[in-house]
């Protein structure tokens, strides 16, 4: 017996069956020098397997019940050597010369053959599936009235103890060669995809031959499928996991099937079946699967980890949709601003998407690899806003963290800080903010030492800061420091046909959410273009999502749109804003003296759209006197 500490092979055939060991010796010496061979005992098998795995073995080859012990001891895959139908047939013929009552234990794969041929041999056949190991002596002992017992080395050894005549079945030379070839192919695929360690330790994994036979099986898969309570001989997919229907489809169609769901014994599994080819022919199907509870736990961990990845952008300027001239011009200007390092002040009504533009400017600029820190100045209480923005040192105030805290300006170092609702920042804090912008350094609360920072500031507001300055609500010097570059986001009502374009996109999203295929009626489209959308894109998006939930048919009509528009009306009836309000069509026409070209320019729309709007509202030029 060779000392296993001398063996460092990725593929190892391990057995306590002397005939199998001697046969494997000749095969490996003649054909393969990359496969290790270990002859062990039943008592030391599992510990030897664990030692080999620690030394680098990535896949084991074994036969019969030995494979179960190995599979129980290690996490890497185990290939089960197979018995051919011809071997079973020859064993039955040989046994029929000894006696009439013949018992066969295990070899589930060959049951169809046994049932078909045993009447031809004029024998009485008793077939037993492999019971759990603890029950095997009791099961074999009960076979006292049989003339011959056929099984593997382990079962035959027990049968001999009870005085039964036995025939031991062993795999052929070709089965060992095929197992080594399968192991090589599996390892080469595993290395190519760089996932052997993950698969071995996390995923259940098995490989299936084109005839549906399970070949490679790791411990996780065996535990999931309950292989330990079934035949240890090679099994078929139809016996072990018929619920994995896409495995046979993968064999037949030779295309991968991913993200499939199957239920076994009350547990749900997510599985993937991928065909693996050799010389253009299907070699085997690689199946990986996980309990859906484990998948859900992994997803939760990922989402928590991603949630911790603060200070990153989600949107780019290309995510902002619209084809109107005013929105195209705004995007062009935003792209120019992105290539600059100057501070930007974004103005726009609520719901126009000011943060989308801020993220887009950051993502398209030279600081895109740095952090993007968004701060809603209106959402943070005034008494803690300063500590949030600038941080504090240990003991700065009652309740302060013992380790101090880094402020949001520090977190934005080498990146961008987005100050949303800048018009809501307390006047008492505006001077400190101005000092930070002027000196490019901050001072934590309770600290005398300044900390240099390298940031770009993008601020946004729906208030008219110019009017707040003379009212003493906003510092003039801070206004000019922020308003180096100015970007005004047009309201949705000035964006020509963009409302319909956006509505169509939101309706597609609602269809995906609800599993339907929504579409607007012609009247609904007209209603979308006619409505002024005082809540802008946010109102439009929320309304479409709401309609997606309550609409009973795929067709979204004008009536349900009007109903929701009326429900929103009270929200904007007394809407107060310091931003200039958009002109109505009649007001614009009156200002320009009904000059179509000037009216279209004033409203930021095309002349075609102007004519259509005038026709809808039945507006005609006044008669000239």
Secondary structure as UniProt FT lines:
FT   HELIX           4..6
FT   STRAND          11..15
FT   HELIX           18..31
FT   STRAND          35..39
FT   TURN            42..44
FT   HELIX           45..54
FT   TURN            55..56
FT   STRAND          59..62
FT   HELIX           65..73
FT   STRAND          77..80
FT   HELIX           85..96
FT   TURN            97..98
FT   STRAND          101..105
FT   HELIX           108..110
FT   HELIX           111..117
FT   TURN            118..122
FT   STRAND          124..128
FT   HELIX           133..141
FT   TURN            144..145
FT   STRAND          148..151
FT   HELIX           153..161
FT   TURN            162..163
FT   STRAND          166..168
FT   HELIX           173..192
FT   TURN            193..194
FT   HELIX           196..201
FT   STRAND          204..208
FT   TURN            210..211
FT   STRAND          213..217
FT   HELIX           219..225
FT   HELIX           227..229
FT   HELIX           237..240
FT   TURN            242..243
FT   HELIX           245..253
FT   STRAND          257..264
FT   TURN            265..266
FT   STRAND          267..278
FT   TURN            279..280
FT   STRAND          281..291
FT   HELIX           292..308
FT   HELIX           317..319
FT   HELIX           325..338
FT   STRAND          344..347
FT   TURN            350..351
FT   HELIX           354..364
FT   TURN            366..369
FT   STRAND          372..376
FT   TURN            377..379
FT   HELIX           382..390
FT   STRAND          391..392
FT   TURN            394..395
FT   TURN            398..399
FT   TURN            402..403
FT   STRAND          405..406
FT   HELIX           408..411
FT   TURN            412..414
FT   STRAND          416..420
FT   HELIX           422..424
FT   HELIX           427..439
FT   STRAND          441..442
FT   STRAND          451..452
FT   STRAND          456..461
FT   HELIX           465..470
FT   TURN            471..472
FT   HELIX           476..482
FT   TURN            483..484
FT   STRAND          485..488
FT   HELIX           492..494
FT   TURN            496..497
FT   HELIX           498..514
FT   STRAND          519..520
FT   HELIX           522..530
FT   TURN            534..535
FT   HELIX           536..550
FT   STRAND          555..556
FT   HELIX           558..573
FT   HELIX           585..591
FT   TURN            592..594
FT   HELIX           596..603
FT   HELIX           607..616
FT   TURN            617..618
//
